Amino acid sequence: LQKKNKKLVYLLNKVAEVDGEIGFEERLFSQQVAEKLNINYLEAIKKDQEFSIPSAENERIIFYFHLLQLIELDKKITSKEIEILKKIGFKFAFNPLLVNSLIQLYLNHLSKPIPQDQIAETLKRYLN
C-alpha cells in the first residue's frame, strides 16, 4: 500500500509538470495528498522512480478515480482541488463534461459510498 501511495503522489507530480512547470497550487496539492497518505513527499517524487503516467485511457481513468478518492478522504473537496482535478482531466485528454460529472458525483456522495452503477453510467455516457 505504501508503494502504491508513493506511486500516486509521484504520478500526480508528473501530471502537474506535463506543461513544463509545477505551479505553487499544484505542488501544494501534491504535498497535501502525500500528507494525507502519511508518506514523505520528497521521497515520493524522486526522479529515479520507475513509474510513468499511464498511456492507456482505462489506466488514466483508474488513476483519476484514485485521485478523486484521495481528495475526498477528508470528506470535503475545495474549489482549488476542483480546479486541479479539472486541469488533470484536461492533461489526460478527458472530455470536460466527463470530468465535471465525476467531480459532481463525488461532491454528491462525500458522506456515503457512490453506487457503482452511477459511476458506470457516467463513464458510459462520455467514453467511446
MOSULRA-V176603 format. One record per helix or strand of 3 or more residues. SS is the DSSP state (H for helix, E for strand). FROM is the first residue (numbers start at 1). LEN is the number of residues. If there is no record, write none. Layout:
ss->SS from->FROM len->LEN
ss->SS from->FROM len->LEN
This chain:
ss->H from->2 len->15
ss->H from->24 len->13
ss->H from->41 len->4
ss->H from->57 len->18
ss->H from->79 len->13
ss->H from->96 len->13
ss->H from->116 len->11
